[in-house]
Amino acid sequence: MLLIRCPWCGPRDEVEFRYGGQAGIAYPADPDGLSDEAWADYLFMRDNPKGPFAERWFHAAGCRRWFHALRDTATHRFLATARLDEPLPEAGT
């Protein structure tokens, strides 16, 4: 099992959390003006790097808050976590 550090509750078991997708994806300013292809691109196309990746996680069985995480997708190791109002540390810091 993985231990994930919640910024409010501290380290907790991975079963308490839900993955929320890639961090930093902005909602379109004019969603009604998007073509079907552009809307599908917004909904489904995400980066898939090998290495550090910024994500959003939800502490479903704890404080029920969203937070940012920097996770290495090759090892699944969490490199950093931060509240949504805090900047996420860069990889290697």
Gaussian input, Z-matrix of N, CA and C with variables (Angstrom, degrees):
# hf/3-21g

backbone

0 1
 N
 C     1     B1
 C     2     B2     1     A1
 N     3     B3     2     A2     1     D1
 C     4     B4     3     A3     2     D2
 C     5     B5     4     A4     3     D3
 N     6     B6     5     A5     4     D4
 C     7     B7     6     A6     5     D5
 C     8     B8     7     A7     6     D6
 N     9     B9     8     A8     7     D7
 C    10    B10     9     A9     8     D8
 C    11    B11    10    A10     9     D9
 N    12    B12    11    A11    10    D10
 C    13    B13    12    A12    11    D11
 C    14    B14    13    A13    12    D12
 N    15    B15    14    A14    13    D13
 C    16    B16    15    A15    14    D14
 C    17    B17    16    A16    15    D15
 N    18    B18    17    A17    16    D16
 C    19    B19    18    A18    17    D17
 C    20    B20    19    A19    18    D18
 N    21    B21    20    A20    19    D19
 C    22    B22    21    A21    20    D20
 C    23    B23    22    A22    21    D21
 N    24    B24    23    A23    22    D22
 C    25    B25    24    A24    23    D23
 C    26    B26    25    A25    24    D24
 N    27    B27    26    A26    25    D25
 C    28    B28    27    A27    26    D26
 C    29    B29    28    A28    27    D27
 N    30    B30    29    A29    28    D28
 C    31    B31    30    A30    29    D29
 C    32    B32    31    A31    30    D30
 N    33    B33    32    A32    31    D31
 C    34    B34    33    A33    32    D32
 C    35    B35    34    A34    33    D33
 N    36    B36    35    A35    34    D34
 C    37    B37    36    A36    35    D35
 C    38    B38    37    A37    36    D36
 N    39    B39    38    A38    37    D37
 C    40    B40    39    A39    38    D38
 C    41    B41    40    A40    39    D39
 N    42    B42    41    A41    40    D40
 C    43    B43    42    A42    41    D41
 C    44    B44    43    A43    42    D42
 N    45    B45    44    A44    43    D43
 C    46    B46    45    A45    44    D44
 C    47    B47    46    A46    45    D45
 N    48    B48    47    A47    46    D46
 C    49    B49    48    A48    47    D47
 C    50    B50    49    A49    48    D48
 N    51    B51    50    A50    49    D49
 C    52    B52    51    A51    50    D50
 C    53    B53    52    A52    51    D51
 N    54    B54    53    A53    52    D52
 C    55    B55    54    A54    53    D53
 C    56    B56    55    A55    54    D54
 N    57    B57    56    A56    55    D55
 C    58    B58    57    A57    56    D56
 C    59    B59    58    A58    57    D57
 N    60    B60    59    A59    58    D58
 C    61    B61    60    A60    59    D59
 C    62    B62    61    A61    60    D60
 N    63    B63    62    A62    61    D61
 C    64    B64    63    A63    62    D62
 C    65    B65    64    A64    63    D63
 N    66    B66    65    A65    64    D64
 C    67    B67    66    A66    65    D65
 C    68    B68    67    A67    66    D66
 N    69    B69    68    A68    67    D67
 C    70    B70    69    A69    68    D68
 C    71    B71    70    A70    69    D69
 N    72    B72    71    A71    70    D70
 C    73    B73    72    A72    71    D71
 C    74    B74    73    A73    72    D72
 N    75    B75    74    A74    73    D73
 C    76    B76    75    A75    74    D74
 C    77    B77    76    A76    75    D75
 N    78    B78    77    A77    76    D76
 C    79    B79    78    A78    77    D77
 C    80    B80    79    A79    78    D78
 N    81    B81    80    A80    79    D79
 C    82    B82    81    A81    80    D80
 C    83    B83    82    A82    81    D81
 N    84    B84    83    A83    82    D82
 C    85    B85    84    A84    83    D83
 C    86    B86    85    A85    84    D84
 N    87    B87    86    A86    85    D85
 C    88    B88    87    A87    86    D86
 C    89    B89    88    A88    87    D87
 N    90    B90    89    A89    88    D88
 C    91    B91    90    A90    89    D89
 C    92    B92    91    A91    90    D90
 N    93    B93    92    A92    91    D91
 C    94    B94    93    A93    92    D92
 C    95    B95    94    A94    93    D93
 N    96    B96    95    A95    94    D94
 C    97    B97    96    A96    95    D95
 C    98    B98    97    A97    96    D96
 N    99    B99    98    A98    97    D97
 C   100   B100    99    A99    98    D98
 C   101   B101   100   A100    99    D99
 N   102   B102   101   A101   100   D100
 C   103   B103   102   A102   101   D101
 C   104   B104   103   A103   102   D102
 N   105   B105   104   A104   103   D103
 C   106   B106   105   A105   104   D104
 C   107   B107   106   A106   105   D105
 N   108   B108   107   A107   106   D106
 C   109   B109   108   A108   107   D107
 C   110   B110   109   A109   108   D108
 N   111   B111   110   A110   109   D109
 C   112   B112   111   A111   110   D110
 C   113   B113   112   A112   111   D111
 N   114   B114   113   A113   112   D112
 C   115   B115   114   A114   113   D113
 C   116   B116   115   A115   114   D114
 N   117   B117   116   A116   115   D115
 C   118   B118   117   A117   116   D116
 C   119   B119   118   A118   117   D117
 N   120   B120   119   A119   118   D118
 C   121   B121   120   A120   119   D119
 C   122   B122   121   A121   120   D120
 N   123   B123   122   A122   121   D121
 C   124   B124   123   A123   122   D122
 C   125   B125   124   A124   123   D123
 N   126   B126   125   A125   124   D124
 C   127   B127   126   A126   125   D125
 C   128   B128   127   A127   126   D126
 N   129   B129   128   A128   127   D127
 C   130   B130   129   A129   128   D128
 C   131   B131   130   A130   129   D129
 N   132   B132   131   A131   130   D130
 C   133   B133   132   A132   131   D131
 C   134   B134   133   A133   132   D132
 N   135   B135   134   A134   133   D133
 C   136   B136   135   A135   134   D134
 C   137   B137   136   A136   135   D135
 N   138   B138   137   A137   136   D136
 C   139   B139   138   A138   137   D137
 C   140   B140   139   A139   138   D138
 N   141   B141   140   A140   139   D139
 C   142   B142   141   A141   140   D140
 C   143   B143   142   A142   141   D141
 N   144   B144   143   A143   142   D142
 C   145   B145   144   A144   143   D143
 C   146   B146   145   A145   144   D144
 N   147   B147   146   A146   145   D145
 C   148   B148   147   A147   146   D146
 C   149   B149   148   A148   147   D147
 N   150   B150   149   A149   148   D148
 C   151   B151   150   A150   149   D149
 C   152   B152   151   A151   150   D150
 N   153   B153   152   A152   151   D151
 C   154   B154   153   A153   152   D152
 C   155   B155   154   A154   153   D153
 N   156   B156   155   A155   154   D154
 C   157   B157   156   A156   155   D155
 C   158   B158   157   A157   156   D156
 N   159   B159   158   A158   157   D157
 C   160   B160   159   A159   158   D158
 C   161   B161   160   A160   159   D159
 N   162   B162   161   A161   160   D160
 C   163   B163   162   A162   161   D161
 C   164   B164   163   A163   162   D162
 N   165   B165   164   A164   163   D163
 C   166   B166   165   A165   164   D164
 C   167   B167   166   A166   165   D165
 N   168   B168   167   A167   166   D166
 C   169   B169   168   A168   167   D167
 C   170   B170   169   A169   168   D168
 N   171   B171   170   A170   169   D169
 C   172   B172   171   A171   170   D170
 C   173   B173   172   A172   171   D171
 N   174   B174   173   A173   172   D172
 C   175   B175   174   A174   173   D173
 C   176   B176   175   A175   174   D174
 N   177   B177   176   A176   175   D175
 C   178   B178   177   A177   176   D176
 C   179   B179   178   A178   177   D177
 N   180   B180   179   A179   178   D178
 C   181   B181   180   A180   179   D179
 C   182   B182   181   A181   180   D180
 N   183   B183   182   A182   181   D181
 C   184   B184   183   A183   182   D182
 C   185   B185   184   A184   183   D183
 N   186   B186   185   A185   184   D184
 C   187   B187   186   A186   185   D185
 C   188   B188   187   A187   186   D186
 N   189   B189   188   A188   187   D187
 C   190   B190   189   A189   188   D188
 C   191   B191   190   A190   189   D189
 N   192   B192   191   A191   190   D190
 C   193   B193   192   A192   191   D191
 C   194   B194   193   A193   192   D192
 N   195   B195   194   A194   193   D193
 C   196   B196   195   A195   194   D194
 C   197   B197   196   A196   195   D195
 N   198   B198   197   A197   196   D196
 C   199   B199   198   A198   197   D197
 C   200   B200   199   A199   198   D198
 N   201   B201   200   A200   199   D199
 C   202   B202   201   A201   200   D200
 C   203   B203   202   A202   201   D201
 N   204   B204   203   A203   202   D202
 C   205   B205   204   A204   203   D203
 C   206   B206   205   A205   204   D204
 N   207   B207   206   A206   205   D205
 C   208   B208   207   A207   206   D206
 C   209   B209   208   A208   207   D207
 N   210   B210   209   A209   208   D208
 C   211   B211   210   A210   209   D209
 C   212   B212   211   A211   210   D210
 N   213   B213   212   A212   211   D211
 C   214   B214   213   A213   212   D212
 C   215   B215   214   A214   213   D213
 N   216   B216   215   A215   214   D214
 C   217   B217   216   A216   215   D215
 C   218   B218   217   A217   216   D216
 N   219   B219   218   A218   217   D217
 C   220   B220   219   A219   218   D218
 C   221   B221   220   A220   219   D219
 N   222   B222   221   A221   220   D220
 C   223   B223   222   A222   221   D221
 C   224   B224   223   A223   222   D222
 N   225   B225   224   A224   223   D223
 C   226   B226   225   A225   224   D224
 C   227   B227   226   A226   225   D225
 N   228   B228   227   A227   226   D226
 C   229   B229   228   A228   227   D227
 C   230   B230   229   A229   228   D228
 N   231   B231   230   A230   229   D229
 C   232   B232   231   A231   230   D230
 C   233   B233   232   A232   231   D231
 N   234   B234   233   A233   232   D232
 C   235   B235   234   A234   233   D233
 C   236   B236   235   A235   234   D234
 N   237   B237   236   A236   235   D235
 C   238   B238   237   A237   236   D236
 C   239   B239   238   A238   237   D237
 N   240   B240   239   A239   238   D238
 C   241   B241   240   A240   239   D239
 C   242   B242   241   A241   240   D240
 N   243   B243   242   A242   241   D241
 C   244   B244   243   A243   242   D242
 C   245   B245   244   A244   243   D243
 N   246   B246   245   A245   244   D244
 C   247   B247   246   A246   245   D245
 C   248   B248   247   A247   246   D246
 N   249   B249   248   A248   247   D247
 C   250   B250   249   A249   248   D248
 C   251   B251   250   A250   249   D249
 N   252   B252   251   A251   250   D250
 C   253   B253   252   A252   251   D251
 C   254   B254   253   A253   252   D252
 N   255   B255   254   A254   253   D253
 C   256   B256   255   A255   254   D254
 C   257   B257   256   A256   255   D255
 N   258   B258   257   A257   256   D256
 C   259   B259   258   A258   257   D257
 C   260   B260   259   A259   258   D258
 N   261   B261   260   A260   259   D259
 C   262   B262   261   A261   260   D260
 C   263   B263   262   A262   261   D261
 N   264   B264   263   A263   262   D262
 C   265   B265   264   A264   263   D263
 C   266   B266   265   A265   264   D264
 N   267   B267   266   A266   265   D265
 C   268   B268   267   A267   266   D266
 C   269   B269   268   A268   267   D267
 N   270   B270   269   A269   268   D268
 C   271   B271   270   A270   269   D269
 C   272   B272   271   A271   270   D270
 N   273   B273   272   A272   271   D271
 C   274   B274   273   A273   272   D272
 C   275   B275   274   A274   273   D273
 N   276   B276   275   A275   274   D274
 C   277   B277   276   A276   275   D275
 C   278   B278   277   A277   276   D276

   B1=1.4535
   B2=1.5275
   B3=1.3052
   B4=1.4597
   B5=1.5206
   B6=1.3096
   B7=1.4575
   B8=1.5139
   B9=1.3180
   B10=1.4587
   B11=1.5168
   B12=1.3362
   B13=1.4619
   B14=1.5225
   B15=1.3280
   B16=1.4625
   B17=1.5290
   B18=1.3359
   B19=1.4633
   B20=1.5304
   B21=1.3313
   B22=1.4636
   B23=1.5205
   B24=1.3322
   B25=1.4673
   B26=1.5227
   B27=1.3331
   B28=1.4497
   B29=1.5204
   B30=1.3389
   B31=1.4668
   B32=1.5325
   B33=1.3350
   B34=1.4597
   B35=1.5276
   B36=1.3204
   B37=1.4468
   B38=1.5260
   B39=1.3209
   B40=1.4684
   B41=1.5235
   B42=1.3274
   B43=1.4699
   B44=1.5277
   B45=1.3318
   B46=1.4632
   B47=1.5238
   B48=1.3384
   B49=1.4638
   B50=1.5184
   B51=1.3321
   B52=1.4685
   B53=1.5255
   B54=1.3136
   B55=1.4638
   B56=1.5219
   B57=1.3398
   B58=1.4550
   B59=1.5135
   B60=1.3123
   B61=1.4562
   B62=1.5115
   B63=1.3181
   B64=1.4586
   B65=1.5296
   B66=1.3162
   B67=1.4723
   B68=1.5170
   B69=1.3242
   B70=1.4540
   B71=1.5187
   B72=1.3220
   B73=1.4636
   B74=1.5317
   B75=1.3118
   B76=1.4660
   B77=1.5264
   B78=1.3276
   B79=1.4626
   B80=1.5239
   B81=1.3292
   B82=1.4720
   B83=1.5307
   B84=1.3159
   B85=1.4762
   B86=1.5250
   B87=1.3324
   B88=1.4648
   B89=1.5287
   B90=1.3389
   B91=1.4640
   B92=1.5293
   B93=1.3291
   B94=1.4723
   B95=1.5265
   B96=1.3130
   B97=1.4585
   B98=1.5121
   B99=1.3357
   B100=1.4664
   B101=1.5209
   B102=1.2994
   B103=1.4677
   B104=1.5310
   B105=1.3135
   B106=1.4608
   B107=1.5224
   B108=1.3251
   B109=1.4653
   B110=1.5313
   B111=1.3359
   B112=1.4681
   B113=1.5237
   B114=1.3374
   B115=1.4686
   B116=1.5296
   B117=1.3331
   B118=1.4636
   B119=1.5274
   B120=1.3264
   B121=1.4572
   B122=1.5308
   B123=1.3379
   B124=1.4663
   B125=1.5336
   B126=1.3059
   B127=1.4629
   B128=1.5215
   B129=1.3247
   B130=1.4545
   B131=1.5225
   B132=1.3051
   B133=1.4596
   B134=1.5364
   B135=1.3151
   B136=1.4547
   B137=1.5219
   B138=1.3222
   B139=1.4577
   B140=1.5314
   B141=1.3053
   B142=1.4589
   B143=1.5282
   B144=1.3535
   B145=1.4654
   B146=1.5251
   B147=1.3028
   B148=1.4583
   B149=1.5188
   B150=1.3211
   B151=1.4548
   B152=1.5179
   B153=1.3348
   B154=1.4665
   B155=1.5313
   B156=1.3285
   B157=1.4653
   B158=1.5233
   B159=1.3385
   B160=1.4679
   B161=1.5245
   B162=1.3359
   B163=1.4558
   B164=1.5264
   B165=1.3376
   B166=1.4644
   B167=1.5207
   B168=1.3251
   B169=1.4576
   B170=1.5189
   B171=1.3292
   B172=1.4579
   B173=1.5260
   B174=1.3361
   B175=1.4655
   B176=1.5298
   B177=1.3142
   B178=1.4660
   B179=1.5290
   B180=1.3193
   B181=1.4624
   B182=1.5231
   B183=1.3075
   B184=1.4641
   B185=1.5075
   B186=1.3126
   B187=1.4644
   B188=1.5305
   B189=1.3474
   B190=1.4647
   B191=1.5276
   B192=1.3320
   B193=1.4687
   B194=1.5200
   B195=1.3362
   B196=1.4577
   B197=1.5223
   B198=1.3353
   B199=1.4595
   B200=1.5189
   B201=1.3289
   B202=1.4622
   B203=1.5238
   B204=1.3048
   B205=1.4623
   B206=1.5226
   B207=1.2941
   B208=1.4570
   B209=1.5202
   B210=1.3425
   B211=1.4600
   B212=1.5186
   B213=1.3162
   B214=1.4576
   B215=1.5229
   B216=1.3177
   B217=1.4546
   B218=1.5286
   B219=1.3160
   B220=1.4665
   B221=1.5246
   B222=1.3320
   B223=1.4686
   B224=1.5239
   B225=1.3124
   B226=1.4667
   B227=1.5298
   B228=1.3131
   B229=1.4625
   B230=1.5266
   B231=1.3296
   B232=1.4600
   B233=1.5248
   B234=1.3216
   B235=1.4624
   B236=1.5167
   B237=1.3420
   B238=1.4665
   B239=1.5165
   B240=1.3209
   B241=1.4591
   B242=1.5213
   B243=1.3318
   B244=1.4645
   B245=1.5259
   B246=1.3226
   B247=1.4635
   B248=1.5259
   B249=1.3287
   B250=1.4597
   B251=1.5221
   B252=1.3379
   B253=1.4708
   B254=1.5189
   B255=1.3264
   B256=1.4620
   B257=1.5271
   B258=1.3288
   B259=1.4758
   B260=1.5270
   B261=1.3044
   B262=1.4562
   B263=1.5213
   B264=1.3263
   B265=1.4641
   B266=1.5257
   B267=1.2954
   B268=1.4610
   B269=1.5166
   B270=1.3094
   B271=1.4509
   B272=1.5175
   B273=1.3249
   B274=1.4482
   B275=1.5149
   B276=1.3610
   B277=1.4630
   B278=1.4916
   A1=110.12
   A2=114.06
   A3=120.58
   A4=109.82
   A5=115.97
   A6=121.32
   A7=106.78
   A8=115.83
   A9=121.50
   A10=107.06
   A11=116.05
   A12=120.47
   A13=110.07
   A14=115.91
   A15=121.20
   A16=107.33
   A17=119.12
   A18=120.35
   A19=113.67
   A20=118.11
   A21=121.15
   A22=112.42
   A23=118.20
   A24=122.00
   A25=114.53
   A26=117.32
   A27=120.29
   A28=111.70
   A29=117.16
   A30=120.99
   A31=111.87
   A32=115.38
   A33=121.97
   A34=108.79
   A35=116.20
   A36=122.76
   A37=110.90
   A38=116.37
   A39=121.38
   A40=113.84
   A41=119.19
   A42=120.94
   A43=111.94
   A44=118.04
   A45=121.66
   A46=113.03
   A47=118.37
   A48=122.17
   A49=112.43
   A50=114.43
   A51=122.12
   A52=108.51
   A53=114.98
   A54=121.79
   A55=109.46
   A56=116.58
   A57=120.78
   A58=114.86
   A59=118.18
   A60=120.47
   A61=113.97
   A62=113.93
   A63=121.89
   A64=110.52
   A65=116.54
   A66=121.58
   A67=109.75
   A68=115.53
   A69=120.86
   A70=115.72
   A71=118.25
   A72=121.31
   A73=107.65
   A74=116.49
   A75=121.29
   A76=110.80
   A77=116.15
   A78=121.58
   A79=108.16
   A80=118.62
   A81=120.53
   A82=112.06
   A83=116.58
   A84=121.58
   A85=111.15
   A86=117.69
   A87=122.01
   A88=108.81
   A89=118.08
   A90=119.28
   A91=113.34
   A92=117.84
   A93=120.27
   A94=111.83
   A95=116.96
   A96=121.10
   A97=114.21
   A98=117.32
   A99=120.41
   A100=111.48
   A101=115.36
   A102=120.12
   A103=108.38
   A104=116.89
   A105=120.47
   A106=111.16
   A107=115.98
   A108=119.96
   A109=111.13
   A110=117.09
   A111=120.57
   A112=111.09
   A113=117.28
   A114=120.50
   A115=110.11
   A116=117.58
   A117=121.22
   A118=110.33
   A119=116.98
   A120=120.93
   A121=110.60
   A122=117.03
   A123=120.99
   A124=111.02
   A125=117.53
   A126=121.28
   A127=114.09
   A128=117.13
   A129=119.38
   A130=116.90
   A131=119.18
   A132=120.25
   A133=110.77
   A134=115.71
   A135=121.96
   A136=109.15
   A137=115.00
   A138=120.22
   A139=108.67
   A140=116.36
   A141=121.63
   A142=108.89
   A143=116.68
   A144=118.94
   A145=112.53
   A146=114.68
   A147=121.00
   A148=105.65
   A149=116.42
   A150=120.82
   A151=111.08
   A152=118.05
   A153=121.36
   A154=112.07
   A155=115.41
   A156=121.71
   A157=108.68
   A158=117.17
   A159=122.29
   A160=109.60
   A161=116.08
   A162=122.32
   A163=110.40
   A164=115.11
   A165=121.65
   A166=107.77
   A167=115.90
   A168=122.54
   A169=109.29
   A170=115.80
   A171=123.24
   A172=108.66
   A173=117.26
   A174=121.74
   A175=108.20
   A176=115.88
   A177=123.33
   A178=113.08
   A179=118.14
   A180=120.83
   A181=112.18
   A182=116.84
   A183=120.93
   A184=110.69
   A185=116.19
   A186=122.01
   A187=113.25
   A188=117.57
   A189=123.80
   A190=112.05
   A191=115.65
   A192=121.66
   A193=110.21
   A194=114.83
   A195=122.55
   A196=109.42
   A197=116.13
   A198=120.62
   A199=109.60
   A200=115.65
   A201=122.93
   A202=109.17
   A203=115.34
   A204=120.53
   A205=108.64
   A206=115.28
   A207=122.06
   A208=105.19
   A209=115.92
   A210=121.28
   A211=109.72
   A212=115.68
   A213=121.42
   A214=107.60
   A215=117.09
   A216=120.75
   A217=113.04
   A218=118.30
   A219=121.17
   A220=111.45
   A221=116.95
   A222=120.93
   A223=113.17
   A224=118.15
   A225=126.05
   A226=112.58
   A227=117.65
   A228=122.03
   A229=110.09
   A230=116.56
   A231=121.39
   A232=108.21
   A233=116.34
   A234=121.70
   A235=111.65
   A236=117.12
   A237=121.39
   A238=109.19
   A239=116.10
   A240=122.33
   A241=108.20
   A242=116.26
   A243=120.86
   A244=109.26
   A245=115.56
   A246=120.53
   A247=108.21
   A248=116.82
   A249=120.13
   A250=113.04
   A251=117.39
   A252=120.05
   A253=112.71
   A254=117.91
   A255=122.89
   A256=109.55
   A257=117.02
   A258=118.06
   A259=109.88
   A260=115.35
   A261=120.72
   A262=109.24
   A263=119.14
   A264=120.04
   A265=111.06
   A266=116.15
   A267=121.58
   A268=109.38
   A269=116.73
   A270=121.91
   A271=110.07
   A272=115.48
   A273=120.32
   A274=114.52
   A275=119.03
   A276=120.44
   A277=111.45
   D1=148.56
   D2=175.86
   D3=-91.72
   D4=146.83
   D5=168.03
   D6=-101.93
   D7=125.97
   D8=178.24
   D9=-111.87
   D10=130.17
   D11=-179.01
   D12=-87.28
   D13=108.16
   D14=173.31
   D15=-75.69
   D16=133.85
   D17=-179.87
   D18=-62.45
   D19=-20.81
   D20=179.96
   D21=-102.17
   D22=-39.31
   D23=-172.15
   D24=-100.87
   D25=-13.13
   D26=-176.44
   D27=87.29
   D28=-168.26
   D29=-176.76
   D30=-64.81
   D31=131.90
   D32=178.84
   D33=-140.82
   D34=161.80
   D35=179.64
   D36=-67.65
   D37=145.67
   D38=-176.12
   D39=-59.11
   D40=-25.74
   D41=-177.46
   D42=-66.81
   D43=-14.64
   D44=179.03
   D45=-81.45
   D46=-8.14
   D47=-170.91
   D48=-115.16
   D49=157.41
   D50=174.16
   D51=-127.41
   D52=136.10
   D53=179.29
   D54=-73.30
   D55=136.77
   D56=-178.13
   D57=-115.91
   D58=6.59
   D59=176.31
   D60=96.24
   D61=-174.67
   D62=-178.15
   D63=-66.53
   D64=136.06
   D65=177.00
   D66=-79.71
   D67=153.01
   D68=172.81
   D69=84.24
   D70=15.38
   D71=177.26
   D72=-90.50
   D73=112.53
   D74=-177.76
   D75=-84.54
   D76=139.58
   D77=176.19
   D78=-67.04
   D79=138.59
   D80=-178.96
   D81=-59.38
   D82=139.82
   D83=-179.33
   D84=-63.94
   D85=-37.21
   D86=-179.33
   D87=-130.45
   D88=78.38
   D89=-176.61
   D90=-62.56
   D91=-30.14
   D92=179.20
   D93=-68.62
   D94=-22.37
   D95=-179.42
   D96=-86.88
   D97=-3.52
   D98=-178.58
   D99=-81.14
   D100=144.34
   D101=172.26
   D102=-71.97
   D103=165.72
   D104=177.32
   D105=-59.38
   D106=-38.57
   D107=179.59
   D108=-66.24
   D109=-43.08
   D110=179.17
   D111=-66.77
   D112=-37.59
   D113=178.73
   D114=-67.03
   D115=-42.90
   D116=177.43
   D117=-62.88
   D118=-38.36
   D119=177.37
   D120=-61.58
   D121=-44.05
   D122=178.16
   D123=-63.20
   D124=-43.19
   D125=-175.82
   D126=-72.01
   D127=-39.37
   D128=-166.99
   D129=-115.95
   D130=-22.93
   D131=-174.52
   D132=-89.94
   D133=118.86
   D134=179.38
   D135=-132.78
   D136=159.92
   D137=175.55
   D138=-67.00
   D139=154.38
   D140=179.01
   D141=-142.73
   D142=63.88
   D143=-175.72
   D144=-80.71
   D145=160.60
   D146=169.42
   D147=-99.35
   D148=114.61
   D149=-178.00
   D150=126.46
   D151=-158.80
   D152=-176.90
   D153=-60.13
   D154=135.46
   D155=-175.62
   D156=-145.99
   D157=130.08
   D158=179.29
   D159=-82.63
   D160=126.75
   D161=-176.48
   D162=-133.13
   D163=167.99
   D164=172.01
   D165=-114.91
   D166=138.34
   D167=179.56
   D168=-130.82
   D169=154.67
   D170=-179.26
   D171=-123.67
   D172=128.26
   D173=178.64
   D174=-87.65
   D175=81.64
   D176=-171.90
   D177=-67.34
   D178=-37.15
   D179=-176.09
   D180=-101.94
   D181=18.30
   D182=179.97
   D183=-132.97
   D184=-114.95
   D185=-175.65
   D186=-77.22
   D187=-9.55
   D188=178.66
   D189=60.20
   D190=40.34
   D191=178.32
   D192=-117.89
   D193=150.66
   D194=174.20
   D195=-85.75
   D196=150.01
   D197=175.31
   D198=-152.90
   D199=163.88
   D200=176.07
   D201=-89.47
   D202=148.95
   D203=173.92
   D204=-140.63
   D205=145.08
   D206=171.85
   D207=-110.08
   D208=115.02
   D209=-174.00
   D210=-127.07
   D211=139.26
   D212=175.83
   D213=-83.05
   D214=114.78
   D215=-176.09
   D216=-72.74
   D217=-17.03
   D218=178.12
   D219=-79.72
   D220=-34.55
   D221=-177.14
   D222=-112.43
   D223=-10.92
   D224=-175.18
   D225=68.27
   D226=7.28
   D227=-179.51
   D228=-73.68
   D229=133.30
   D230=175.41
   D231=-82.46
   D232=122.81
   D233=-177.29
   D234=-90.54
   D235=-31.26
   D236=-179.40
   D237=-165.68
   D238=154.13
   D239=170.87
   D240=-134.38
   D241=154.58
   D242=-179.65
   D243=-155.99
   D244=150.79
   D245=173.95
   D246=-64.01
   D247=161.31
   D248=-179.22
   D249=-64.97
   D250=-24.73
   D251=179.13
   D252=-89.51
   D253=4.50
   D254=177.67
   D255=-112.25
   D256=148.91
   D257=174.99
   D258=-71.71
   D259=143.24
   D260=176.83
   D261=-80.18
   D262=127.24
   D263=178.71
   D264=-59.70
   D265=148.42
   D266=177.20
   D267=-73.90
   D268=161.28
   D269=176.55
   D270=-60.97
   D271=135.87
   D272=177.55
   D273=86.91
   D274=4.18
   D275=177.57
   D276=-107.96

